[in-house]
């Protein structure tokens, strides 16, 4: 019994040590080519009602509760969510440069309180748009412990890819 306790203690210390060495921030970036003009794609991002039609996290929970505040779209528009599956938080559009860029502040409340920042960069030509979706923010120590077992960049990156696929499906004729 004593040896089991020692082995478990060593394992816990090892996991905590590995977590301590992991980065305290995350940066995720994914891109997609969408066969639609930038103005059309931009409209599906800058209007948070339209955004939530393809938002991969909103799609994860059919029982998600969404609230909107502020203007319908653009700077100051807010979408707040409450969900047992994806947590609680709010996103606020902080900057826009039509039809090329949208910046968003993400305030997560549950399961981990934090603030991150996302942006969408759109470049167009020949009737198509290249969309780059980026997010960066802090990673708390408990999240770093989880990160020892789960590749957060890969998991979040796949979710971004799913969202961009749905954005493409909605935007393309």
N, C-alpha and C positions, 0 to 999 in steps of 0.2 A: 504494500500500500504506500509506503514511504517513497519507493522508487517511482511509482505512478505520479505522485504529487510533485516530485522533483522534475520528472520529464514534462509534465503539464506546465510547471512554472517556467522551465527553460523555453518551451514552445511559446508561451505567452510573451516572455521577454523578447524572444527572437522576432515575433510578429510586430511587437511595439517598436523594436529597434529598426526593422525594415520600414515600417510606416513613417518613422521619424525622418528617414533619409529620402522619402518620396517628396516630389515638388509640392509646395504650398499653394500653387496656382495651376489652373488648367487652361489650355487654349485648344479649341476645336475649330476646324474649318473644313467645309465640304462645298463642292460646287456642282453645278449642273447646267447643261445647255437646254434652253427651252425655246421651241420654235414659235415664238410670239414676240411682238415688239416690246421694248423695255417699258413703255407707258402702260401696257396691259398687265405685265407682270408686277410692276410697281404698285398698281392699284390693288392687287391681291395681297399685298404685304402691308401697305400703309393704312388700309382700312382694317381695323382689328376684327370686325365682324367677318370680313372676307378671309382674313388671316386664319381665324378659327375654323374655317371650312377645310383647311388642309394642315393645320397645326397637328403634328404627330402626337403631342402629349394630350391634347383635347380628345383625340380619337382613341386614346388608350382606355378612357373611362367613359362609357356611354351615360353614366350618372353624374358627370362633372357639372358643377354649378358655375356658370360664367356670369360675370357682371361687367358692365361697361360704364365708364365715367368720362367726363370731359367731352371734347369734340368727337365727332363721328370718326374722323381720321386725322392723321398728321400729328404734329407736335402737341403733346398734352393728352393725346388719346390714351386711355387706360383700359386694359382687360385684366380683371381679377378672377382667380379661380379657386375653387375648393373641391377637393377630390380625395377619396380614401386611397386611390391607386397612385396618383401623381403628386399628392401634397397640396399645399396651399401657398398662394403667392399672388403677385401682380406684375404686369409688364406695362411700362410707360414709354411711349415714343418720345425720344428726347431731341432728335435731329432728323431733318429730312432735306434732301437735295433732289428734287424731282427731275427726271425719273431714274437717278443714278445711285442714291444712297439713303438708307434708313438706319438710324441708331436707336437702340432700345435698352432701357434699364430694366433688369429682372430682379425683383425683390422676392426671395424665397422665404417663407415663414416656417413651413413644415415640409418634410421631416427635419431639415436642417436650415437654420436661419443663415442667410447669406445674401450678398448682392453681387450680381454678375452683369456683364454688358454684352449685348449681341449687336451685330450689324449685318446688313444686307447690302452688297455692292452689285450693281447691275451695269453691264456694258452691252451695248447692242450693235448690230450691224447685219445687213442682209435679211431683215425680218426675224432675227433670232436674238436671244438674250442669254448672256452668260451670267449666272447668279452665283455669288459667293456668300455663303452663310457662315459667319464666324461668331464665336462666343469665347469670352475669357472671364475668369474670376478666381476668387480664392477657393482653396480646398481646406476645410477644417481638419483637425487631427482625426476625429472619428471617421470622416470620409476617407482619409488617407489609410486608416486601418482597413476599411472596406476595400480600398484600392489594392491592398496586398493580394486579395482574392479575386477581384473583379477589375478588368481593364476598363476604367471609366471612359477614357478617350474613345476606345473602340465601341463601347456600348452607346455612348452619346452620339458618336459619329454615325452609327447605323441609324439612329433615330433621325438625325439630320437628313441622311440619305432618303429615308422613308418620306419625310416631309417634302423634300425637294421633288421626289417622284410624284407625290400627290399634287404639288403645286404645278408641275408640268402637265399632269392629267387635266387639271382644271383650266389652265391657261391656254393650252394648245387647242386649235380648232378641231 
